């Protein structure tokens, strides 16, 4: 792990020089970085703060505690690889077609104040049009949940007036 941290420091510094981001993705539970503690250890061993995390929802679900993984990574979270599965294989199925509770996940994600990239990471198929249709349905599914969450906790008058005070 110390060697991995040393190599990642070099990579993170080069990314910074090039003006691009660098994130570590949680991997499948049996691999290096498959444990949240592995990622947090690496982040702590880094000499730079120019590195974040990417939550792969399918990998986190297979770990057995997706919500705890998301919470532990939330302070560094810059990207989501959104995909679903039924808890047995890393299927990379469209969100809403597996066992992940997307209502709960997106609500918890909203509580963390996440504003990073949200990428659908779906398994490839020979039928490109079919895959694109699945991606569109997944996007609409996630958007609808996001809208419900936003409507259930609209901004307060105090928050709106603070924003207005700082914009002028």
Secondary structure, DSSP 8 states (H G I E B T S, - for coil): -HHHHHHHHHHHHHHHHHT---EEE---TTSTT-SHHHHHHHHHH-S-S--EEEEEHHHHHHTT-HHHHHHHHTTTEEEEEE-B--SSS---B-TTSSS--HHHHHHHHHHHT--SEEEE-----S-HHHHHHHHHHHHHHHHHHHHHHHHHT---HHHHHHHHHHH-
